[in-house]
């Protein structure tokens, strides 16, 4: 079975760009009529996200594990400076039931997000080797002597390699009285301007009693070339980015984690979840020739 997939097309948010002063007085338009975000794509917008539910695992009668695999597709000549993914979860309303001859209104029980991941993860780079280290905390060391925090001694070459973060991922859960919405932000380091990773995986441990309705939206900033930074908003209509999911129907059909029904095992899994996708970030395996 193919994982359920949502494509979220993005469009320039003219109002917000004008408010923030990042929108030119007259947007540049290519000869074929498409803006820079649409260049090379005559059938749709240039910048978009694809979101796949690669894991829909029913753990027991009350808990499920969801994993969203996101892929970031900036427009031609652009990069994502930052991207925000919002996942809102609710439960399908129960069917109306007859009680004492009267039709009772359907009741929607709440969804509760028990745990989400990553909460905060960093991608660090060593400038000399261009190696990307993706972890839950910055790859910094505290050294003894003249070398301070943020500098790792390199004994073989008798020099120091400064380490900084190339990007950061932050996640939070929202909702009252029950937490039902996950918000993840992926943002580049403005000093390096390397963009965000091309792929990131987000996960959540969910408590529920009915099939789940998963609604996804996104926004972000893109930059590149001679154009200014543009704020993007969700263009895809709500009905096209919402999925009704019954975890029991996906048993053995998607990626699953063999951790049994012990909820603490899944909580431990998410506590070390960085969001890393193998192959999404590659280190340079050859010498970078300077000018």
PEFENUR-V903480 format. One record per backbone hydrogen bond with DSSP energy under -0.5 kcal/mol. NH is the residue of the N-H (numbers start at 1). CO is the residue of the C=O. If there is no record, write none. Layout:
# PEFENUR-V903480
nh=NH co=CO
nh=NH co=CO
This chain:
# PEFENUR-V903480
nh=6 co=51
nh=8 co=6
nh=8 co=49
nh=9 co=7
nh=10 co=47
nh=11 co=233
nh=13 co=231
nh=14 co=12
nh=17 co=13
nh=18 co=14
nh=19 co=15
nh=20 co=16
nh=21 co=17
nh=21 co=18
nh=22 co=17
nh=23 co=17
nh=24 co=22
nh=30 co=34
nh=33 co=30
nh=36 co=28
nh=38 co=35
nh=39 co=35
nh=41 co=38
nh=44 co=41
nh=48 co=73
nh=49 co=8
nh=50 co=71
nh=51 co=6
nh=52 co=69
nh=53 co=4
nh=54 co=52
nh=54 co=67
nh=55 co=67
nh=57 co=65
nh=58 co=56
nh=59 co=57
nh=59 co=63
nh=60 co=63
nh=64 co=206
nh=65 co=57
nh=66 co=204
nh=67 co=55
nh=68 co=202
nh=69 co=52
nh=69 co=67
nh=70 co=68
nh=70 co=200
nh=71 co=50
nh=72 co=198
nh=73 co=48
nh=73 co=71
nh=74 co=72
nh=76 co=39
nh=78 co=75
nh=79 co=223
nh=81 co=79
nh=81 co=221
nh=82 co=221
nh=83 co=186
nh=84 co=219
nh=85 co=184
nh=86 co=217
nh=87 co=85
nh=87 co=182
nh=88 co=86
nh=88 co=215
nh=89 co=87
nh=89 co=180
nh=90 co=213
nh=92 co=211
nh=94 co=107
nh=97 co=104
nh=99 co=97
nh=99 co=102
nh=102 co=99
nh=104 co=97
nh=104 co=102
nh=109 co=107
nh=112 co=207
nh=113 co=179
nh=114 co=112
nh=114 co=205
nh=115 co=205
nh=117 co=203
nh=121 co=169
nh=122 co=135
nh=123 co=167
nh=124 co=122
nh=124 co=133
nh=125 co=164
nh=126 co=131
nh=127 co=125
nh=127 co=162
nh=130 co=126
nh=131 co=126
nh=133 co=124
nh=133 co=131
nh=134 co=132
nh=135 co=122
nh=135 co=133
nh=140 co=138
nh=143 co=141
nh=150 co=141
nh=151 co=141
nh=151 co=148
nh=152 co=161
nh=153 co=151
nh=154 co=159
nh=155 co=153
nh=158 co=154
nh=159 co=154
nh=161 co=152
nh=162 co=160
nh=163 co=150
nh=164 co=125
nh=166 co=123
nh=167 co=123
nh=168 co=187
nh=169 co=121
nh=170 co=185
nh=171 co=119
nh=172 co=183
nh=174 co=181
nh=180 co=174
nh=180 co=178
nh=181 co=174
nh=182 co=87
nh=183 co=172
nh=184 co=85
nh=185 co=170
nh=186 co=83
nh=187 co=168
nh=187 co=185
nh=188 co=81
nh=189 co=166
nh=190 co=188
nh=192 co=189
nh=193 co=189
nh=196 co=80
nh=198 co=280
nh=200 co=70
nh=201 co=275
nh=202 co=68
nh=203 co=117
nh=204 co=66
nh=205 co=115
nh=206 co=64
nh=206 co=204
nh=207 co=112
nh=208 co=62
nh=208 co=206
nh=212 co=245
nh=213 co=90
nh=214 co=212
nh=214 co=243
nh=215 co=88
nh=215 co=213
nh=216 co=214
nh=216 co=241
nh=217 co=86
nh=219 co=84
nh=220 co=232
nh=221 co=82
nh=222 co=230
nh=223 co=79
nh=224 co=227
nh=227 co=224
nh=230 co=222
nh=232 co=220
nh=233 co=11
nh=235 co=9
nh=236 co=9
nh=240 co=237
nh=241 co=237
nh=241 co=238
nh=242 co=239
nh=243 co=214
nh=245 co=212
nh=245 co=243
nh=247 co=245
nh=249 co=246
nh=250 co=247
nh=251 co=248
nh=253 co=250
nh=254 co=250
nh=255 co=54
nh=258 co=256
nh=259 co=257
nh=262 co=259
nh=263 co=261
nh=265 co=262
nh=266 co=262
nh=267 co=263
nh=268 co=264
nh=269 co=265
nh=270 co=266
nh=271 co=267
nh=272 co=268
nh=272 co=269
nh=273 co=270
nh=274 co=272
nh=280 co=277
nh=289 co=287
